[in-house]
Amino acid sequence: MSAWDFEDNDKQPDAESSTDSSSDVQEPTAPAPQDAAQSTEEPPAETAAKAEAGNAFEQEEELSSMDDVDFDAASGPAEIKPGEIVTGTVVSITEEGVLVDIGGKAEGIVPIYEFLDRSEMPERGDQIEVAVVKQQDEQDGMTVLSKKSADYERVWNRVIKAMETGEILDAMVTDRVKGGLRVDLGVAGFVPASHVATRDVRNLDRFVGRSLRLKVLEADRERKKVVLSHRLVVEEERKERRQETMEKLHVGLVCEGKVRNITDYGAFIDLGGVDGLLHVSEMSWGRIEHASEACSVGETLRVVVLEIDAERDRISLGRRQILPDPWKRVGKEIRPGSTVRGRVNRIVRTGAFVELPEYDVEAFLPVGELAEKRIENPAEVISEGQELDLKVLKLRPQARRMTLSLRELHAEAEREEYKKYMADQDEPKATLGDKFADVLGAVAAELNEEPAAEDTSAPDEAPAADEAPAAEETDAPEKAPAAEDPEKPAEQE
């Protein structure tokens, strides 16, 4: 046997005796040197594990995790530096502040004035983040903490991280300032007007009080400057929805969209990541001078897809196609020769366009139908905005065409007056002159009373006069000689 064998045999009974008599013997320090020597001979892996634990305790079972290690007991209180953010447990709440256990057998207090909003007041046992303002005071041994400082630092860390990763943050707009908007992220931020995602930068007041989704463009912690953009968020979201929307769109599809912008020639409608143009001529069956007469920014409209030009990235929309067609009603209720009332919308060289408000359609009044005489300019007879009663000359509802006439209406009115006049002539009525004639006739009759009597008797005597000559004619042959006799002597004489 070698010397090593004797040495091992000597150590083994000592170790066993020490373990067996541990309950009876009151000297627990005796085996310590042997344990120390034995530990030096253990494998390197076990030695490293005990070194990490500080060789403070010998454990009978293996450590399941690092959470089982009591670092405070092993290494003593951790050193906390001012400005450091730690997580602590609320121990109690007093009139002076909130007492927080920050670990390492150290406690700190958060001043009560930092919790002016009682809804933010924590409860006992809550975990809160605090910043170390001042280390333990020699007099009261209390560390001064601040929750607001911790929140401030946490917000800055989040803002800087969002700038690096492109994360989208939500912030409330607190004020409209020169050149943009001011937002509250926990720290003050600024959104330039060009990054508000609207073309009407003169009306930014409507965003005050609203929450916006923002991307961080610049974050300078030393200067406390944060610049953000809402437009980039909107553009990214629109790009994501664009492809999906384009796959669904087809000619004839009826869909809803929001009015994004209004121009002189129409309105741009957001269909979901892609814009379509609703031309002013396609907004209504009636005439519209400006798109603002039919819609407003932010309004939701039902439109129909008229044309898709993928190469030029253009989509044409219509709205009147899904509205009731007023020309169908016109075809049922109006016939050529009918009289309608309209308002002159605009005057052109060849005539005037007249709106019929009752039917919401537009008809044409040719210059030749304004008057009987020749007219060079329609403005000589009518004016824009004037309301007229007109006669329908021609009507084609399917072609949506109607021709009106002012001349025919006037001619018809003249004919009616003439007919009425002629009817009055067929049935004469007593006039003042007729009554005076009767009176004068009566006076004349009184003045010429005798001649009037002779005239009245003449017809009665006429037959006697007729009879007398007749009698004379019968007697004439018999009396003729007698009549001649007395005359002869007279002649002779």
C-alpha positions in Angstrom: 0.0 0.0 0.0 1.2 3.4 -0.8 1.3 6.5 1.4 -1.7 7.9 -0.4 -3.8 4.9 0.5 -3.1 5.3 4.2 -3.9 8.9 4.0 -7.3 8.2 2.4 -8.1 5.6 5.0 -7.3 8.0 7.7 -9.5 10.7 6.3 -12.5 8.5 5.6 -13.2 7.5 9.3 -12.7 11.1 10.4 -15.3 12.2 7.9 -17.8 9.6 8.9 -17.2 10.2 12.6 -17.8 13.9 12.1 -21.1 13.3 10.4 -22.3 10.7 12.8 -21.5 12.6 15.9 -22.6 16.0 14.6 -25.7 15.8 16.7 -23.8 15.0 20.0 -20.6 16.9 19.7 -20.9 20.7 20.3 -17.9 21.6 18.2 -19.0 22.2 14.6 -15.8 23.9 13.7 -13.6 20.8 13.9 -14.3 19.4 10.5 -14.0 22.8 8.8 -10.3 22.4 7.8 -10.9 19.0 6.3 -13.9 20.3 4.4 -11.8 23.1 3.0 -9.1 20.7 1.9 -11.7 18.4 0.4 -13.2 21.3 -1.5 -10.0 22.0 -3.2 -9.9 18.5 -4.6 -13.4 18.7 -6.2 -13.9 18.9 -9.9 -13.5 22.4 -11.6 -17.3 22.6 -12.5 -18.4 22.3 -8.9 -15.7 24.7 -7.7 -16.9 27.3 -10.3 -20.5 26.9 -9.1 -19.6 27.5 -5.5 -17.4 30.5 -6.5 -20.4 32.1 -8.1 -22.4 31.7 -5.0 -19.6 33.3 -3.0 -18.7 30.1 -1.1 -20.9 31.5 1.7 -23.1 28.4 2.2 -22.9 24.7 1.5 -26.1 23.5 -0.1 -27.4 20.0 0.2 -29.3 20.2 -3.1 -28.5 21.8 -6.5 -29.8 25.3 -7.2 -32.7 25.2 -9.6 -32.2 28.8 -10.8 -30.4 32.0 -10.1 -33.5 33.4 -8.4 -32.8 31.1 -5.4 -29.6 32.9 -4.6 -29.8 35.6 -2.0 -27.4 38.1 -3.3 -28.2 40.6 -0.6 -27.2 38.2 2.1 -24.2 37.1 0.1 -22.7 40.4 -0.9 -24.5 42.9 1.3 -26.5 46.0 0.2 -26.0 47.0 -3.5 -24.6 50.5 -4.1 -27.2 52.7 -5.7 -26.1 55.8 -7.5 -28.1 59.1 -8.0 -29.9 59.1 -11.4 -30.3 55.3 -11.5 -33.8 53.9 -12.1 -34.8 51.0 -9.9 -38.0 49.0 -9.3 -39.2 49.0 -5.7 -42.1 47.8 -3.6 -44.5 50.2 -1.9 -44.1 49.6 1.9 -46.4 52.2 3.3 -48.0 55.6 2.5 -47.7 58.5 4.9 -48.5 62.2 4.8 -44.9 62.9 3.8 -44.7 60.5 0.9 -44.7 56.9 -0.3 -42.1 54.6 1.4 -40.5 52.2 -1.2 -38.3 49.2 -0.6 -35.7 49.3 -3.4 -33.8 46.2 -2.2 -30.5 45.7 -0.6 -32.0 46.5 2.8 -32.5 50.0 1.6 -35.7 52.1 1.6 -36.5 55.4 0.0 -39.3 57.9 0.0 -41.2 59.5 -2.9 -42.5 63.0 -1.9 -46.3 63.1 -1.7 -46.5 66.1 -4.0 -45.6 63.9 -6.9 -49.0 62.2 -6.5 -51.2 65.3 -6.9 -53.5 63.2 -9.1 -54.9 60.7 -6.6 -55.6 58.2 -9.5 -51.8 57.8 -9.8 -51.4 57.0 -6.1 -50.1 53.4 -5.7 -51.2 51.0 -3.0 -49.2 49.0 -0.6 -47.4 46.1 -2.3 -47.4 47.7 -5.7 -44.3 47.6 -7.8 -43.2 51.0 -9.1 -40.3 52.4 -10.9 -38.4 55.2 -9.2 -35.3 57.3 -9.8 -32.7 57.8 -7.1 -32.4 61.5 -6.4 -30.3 61.5 -3.3 -28.6 58.7 -1.5 -29.1 57.8 2.2 -29.1 60.8 4.4 -26.8 60.4 7.5 -29.4 61.9 9.8 -32.5 59.8 8.9 -30.9 57.2 6.7 -33.6 57.7 4.0 -33.0 57.7 0.2 -34.9 60.4 -1.7 -36.7 58.9 -4.7 -38.8 60.4 -7.6 -41.4 58.7 -9.6 -41.8 61.5 -12.1 -38.1 61.5 -12.9 -38.3 57.7 -13.5 -41.3 58.2 -15.8 -39.4 61.0 -17.6 -36.3 58.8 -18.1 -38.4 55.9 -19.2 -40.2 58.0 -21.8 -37.0 59.3 -23.2 -35.6 55.8 -23.5 -38.7 54.8 -25.3 -38.6 57.7 -27.7 -34.9 57.1 -28.6 -35.7 53.4 -29.1 -38.7 54.3 -31.3 -36.5 56.5 -33.5 -34.0 53.7 -33.9 -36.5 50.9 -34.6 -39.2 52.9 -36.4 -41.8 52.1 -33.8 -45.1 54.0 -34.0 -46.1 56.1 -31.0 -49.4 57.5 -29.9 -49.6 61.1 -28.6 -52.2 63.6 -27.8 -52.2 67.0 -29.6 -52.1 69.7 -26.9 -51.8 72.9 -28.9 -51.6 74.5 -32.4 -48.3 76.4 -32.6 -46.6 78.3 -35.3 -45.6 75.9 -38.1 -47.2 72.8 -36.7 -48.6 71.0 -33.7 -47.4 70.3 -30.2 -48.0 66.8 -28.8 -47.5 65.2 -25.4 -45.5 61.9 -25.3 -44.7 62.3 -21.7 -42.2 64.7 -23.0 -43.1 67.6 -25.4 -42.9 66.8 -29.1 -43.4 68.8 -32.3 -45.1 67.8 -35.5 -44.3 70.1 -38.5 -47.3 71.2 -40.6 -45.8 69.4 -43.6 -45.9 66.1 -41.6 -49.5 66.4 -40.4 -50.8 64.5 -43.5 -53.2 67.2 -44.7 -52.9 69.7 -47.5 -55.0 72.3 -45.6 -52.3 73.6 -43.2 -54.4 76.6 -42.4 -56.9 74.6 -40.4 -54.7 72.6 -38.0 -56.8 73.7 -35.1 -59.1 70.8 -35.7 -56.4 68.3 -34.6 -56.2 69.8 -31.1 -57.4 67.3 -28.5 -57.0 64.3 -31.0 -54.6 61.4 -30.6 -52.2 60.9 -33.6 -50.1 58.0 -34.6 -46.5 59.3 -35.0 -43.0 58.2 -36.1 -40.0 59.8 -34.5 -37.9 61.8 -36.9 -35.5 63.4 -34.4 -34.8 62.9 -30.7 -32.2 65.1 -28.9 -32.2 64.4 -25.2 -29.7 67.1 -24.3 -31.8 69.8 -26.1 -35.0 68.1 -25.1 -36.2 68.2 -28.7 -38.4 65.6 -30.3 -39.7 65.9 -33.9 -42.4 63.6 -35.2 -44.4 62.8 -38.3 -48.0 61.7 -38.8 -47.7 61.8 -42.6 -45.2 59.0 -42.7 -47.5 56.7 -40.7 -50.4 57.5 -43.0 -48.4 56.8 -46.1 -47.1 53.5 -44.8 -50.6 52.4 -43.8 -51.9 53.5 -47.2 -49.2 51.6 -49.0 -50.1 48.4 -47.1 -53.8 48.8 -48.0 -53.2 49.9 -51.5 -52.4 46.5 -52.9 -55.3 44.9 -51.2 -57.7 47.5 -52.5 -56.4 47.4 -56.1 -57.1 43.6 -56.1 -60.7 44.2 -55.2 -61.5 47.1 -57.5 -63.2 46.5 -60.9 -65.3 48.6 -63.3 -68.9 48.8 -62.1 -68.1 48.2 -58.4 -70.1 50.3 -56.0 -68.1 51.2 -52.9 -67.7 53.8 -50.2 -64.9 56.3 -49.9 -64.0 59.4 -47.9 -63.4 62.8 -49.5 -59.7 63.7 -49.0 -59.5 66.8 -51.1 -61.7 69.1 -53.3 -60.6 70.9 -56.4 -62.3 73.1 -59.0 -62.8 70.1 -61.3 -63.8 67.5 -58.8 -63.0 65.6 -55.6 -60.4 63.0 -54.6 -62.0 60.0 -52.8 -59.9 57.7 -50.6 -61.1 54.1 -51.4 -58.7 52.5 -48.9 -55.1 53.2 -49.7 -55.8 54.5 -53.2 -57.5 57.7 -54.4 -60.0 58.0 -57.2 -61.2 61.2 -59.0 -64.9 62.0 -58.8 -65.3 64.6 -61.6 -67.7 67.4 -61.1 -69.8 66.3 -64.1 -70.3 62.9 -62.5 -71.5 64.2 -59.2 -75.2 64.8 -60.0 -77.6 64.7 -62.9 -78.0 68.5 -62.6 -75.3 71.0 -63.3 -72.8 71.7 -60.5 -70.4 74.7 -60.8 -68.0 73.6 -58.0 -67.5 70.2 -56.3 -68.0 71.9 -52.9 -71.7 72.2 -53.8 -72.1 68.4 -53.7 -69.6 67.2 -51.0 -67.2 68.3 -48.3 -63.8 67.1 -47.0 -64.1 64.2 -44.6 -67.6 63.2 -45.9 -68.2 59.6 -46.9 -69.8 59.0 -50.3 -71.1 56.0 -52.2 -69.5 55.9 -55.7 -69.2 53.6 -58.6 -65.9 52.7 -60.4 -66.1 54.0 -64.0 -62.6 53.4 -65.3 -59.3 52.0 -64.0 -56.0 53.0 -65.6 -53.3 50.9 -63.8 -50.5 52.2 -66.0 -51.2 55.8 -65.2 -52.4 55.0 -61.7 -55.8 56.7 -62.2 -59.3 55.7 -61.1 -62.4 57.5 -62.4 -65.4 57.5 -60.2 -69.1 58.4 -60.7 -71.9 59.2 -58.3 -74.9 60.2 -60.4 -75.0 56.7 -61.8 -76.3 55.3 -58.5 -78.7 58.2 -57.9 -82.3 58.2 -59.2 -82.4 59.3 -62.8 -84.6 62.4 -63.0 -85.0 62.1 -66.7 -87.2 59.1 -66.2 -89.6 61.3 -64.2 -89.3 64.0 -66.9 -90.3 61.5 -69.5 -93.5 60.6 -67.6 -94.6 64.0 -66.5 -93.6 66.4 -69.3 -94.6 66.4 -73.0 -93.8 68.7 -75.9 -96.0 71.8 -75.6 -95.9 71.7 -71.8 -95.0 74.8 -69.8 -92.2 74.6 -67.3 -90.5 77.1 -65.0 -86.7 77.3 -65.0 -83.7 79.3 -63.8 -81.1 80.6 -66.2 -77.8 79.0 -65.2 -75.4 80.4 -67.8 -75.6 82.2 -71.1 -73.6 81.2 -74.2 -73.4 82.6 -77.7 -76.0 80.2 -79.1 -78.5 80.4 -76.2 -78.8 79.7 -72.5 -78.8 76.6 -70.2 -81.8 76.6 -68.0 -82.1 74.5 -64.8 -85.5 73.0 -63.9 -85.3 72.9 -60.1 -88.4 70.8 -59.7 -86.9 68.0 -61.8 -83.1 68.6 -61.2 -82.3 68.6 -64.9 -80.9 71.1 -67.3 -82.5 72.1 -70.7 -81.3 74.4 -73.5 -83.0 77.6 -74.7 -81.7 78.5 -78.2 -81.1 82.1 -79.1 -83.7 81.9 -81.9 -86.4 81.0 -79.4 -86.0 84.1 -77.3 -88.0 86.6 -79.3 -89.7 87.1 -82.7 -87.0 89.6 -83.8 -83.4 88.6 -84.5 -81.1 88.7 -81.5 -77.4 88.7 -81.6 -76.7 88.2 -77.9 -79.1 86.3 -75.6 -78.1 88.7 -72.7 -80.2 91.4 -74.5 -83.3 89.5 -73.4 -82.4 87.3 -70.4 -79.9 87.3 -67.6 -78.2 84.7 -65.4 -80.2 83.7 -62.4 -83.5 84.9 -63.9 -86.5 82.7 -63.6 -88.7 82.2 -66.6 -91.8 80.3 -67.7 -90.9 78.4 -70.9 -92.6 76.1 -73.4 -91.1 72.7 -74.2 -90.4 72.4 -77.9 -88.6 69.1 -78.1 -88.0 66.3 -75.5 -85.8 63.3 -75.7 -85.5 61.7 -72.2 -83.3 58.8 -73.3 -80.8 61.3 -74.8 -81.3 63.6 -71.8 -82.1 66.5 -74.1 -84.8 69.2 -73.8 -85.3 72.3 -76.0 -87.3 75.2 -74.6 -88.8 78.3 -76.2 -89.7 81.7 -74.8 -90.9 83.0 -78.2 -93.5 80.3 -78.5 -94.8 80.9 -75.0 -95.3 84.6 -75.8 -96.9 83.9 -79.2 -99.3 81.4 -77.5 -100.2 84.1 -74.9 -100.9 86.6 -77.7 -103.2 84.1 -79.5 -105.1 83.4 -76.3 -105.6 87.2 -75.8 -106.8 87.5 -79.4 -109.3 84.7 -79.0 -110.6 86.2 -75.8 -111.0 89.6 -77.6 -112.9 88.0 -80.5 -115.2 86.2 -78.1 -116.0 89.5 -76.4 -116.9 91.0 -79.9 -119.5 88.2 -80.7 -121.4 88.9 -77.5 -121.7 92.8 -77.4 -122.5 94.3 -74.1 -124.3 97.6 -73.3 -122.0 100.5 -73.1 -122.5 104.1 -71.7 -122.8 105.4 -75.3 -125.7 103.1 -75.9 -127.5 104.4 -72.9 -126.9 108.1 -73.9 -128.2 107.2 -77.4 -131.5 105.9 -75.9 -131.9 109.1 -73.9 -131.2 111.4 -76.9 -133.7 109.4 -79.0 -136.4 110.0 -76.4 -135.7 113.7 -76.3 -135.8 114.0 -80.1 -139.1 112.1 -80.2 -140.7 114.6 -77.8 -139.5 117.6 -79.9 -140.8 116.2 -83.2 -144.1 114.9 -81.8 -146.4 116.1 -84.8 -144.3 114.9 -87.7 -144.0 111.7 -86.0 -147.8 111.5 -85.7 -148.2 112.1 -89.5 -145.7 109.5 -90.3 -147.4 107.1 -88.1 -150.8 107.7 -89.8 -149.5 107.6 -93.4 -149.4 103.9 -93.6 -153.1 103.7 -92.6 -154.2 106.2 -95.3 -152.1 104.8 -98.0 -154.7 102.3 -99.2 -157.3 105.1 -99.6 -154.9 107.1 -101.7 -154.4 104.1 -103.8 -158.0 103.5 -104.2 -158.8 107.1 -105.2 -156.7 107.1 -108.3 -158.1 103.8 -109.2 -161.7 105.2 -109.1 -160.6 108.2 -111.1 -159.2 106.0 -113.7 -162.5 104.1 -114.2 -164.4 107.3 -114.4 -162.0 109.1 -116.6 -163.4 108.1 -120.0 -166.9 109.2 -119.1 -165.9 112.5 -117.7 -163.3 113.4 -120.2 -165.6 115.1 -122.7 -167.2 117.1 -120.0 -164.0 118.3 -118.7 -162.8 119.4 -122.1 -165.9 121.6 -122.8 -165.4 124.1 -120.1 -161.8 124.4 -120.9 -162.2 125.2 -124.6 -164.1 128.4 -124.0 -161.4 129.4 -121.6 -158.7 128.8 -124.2 -160.7 130.6 -126.8 -161.2 133.5 -124.5 
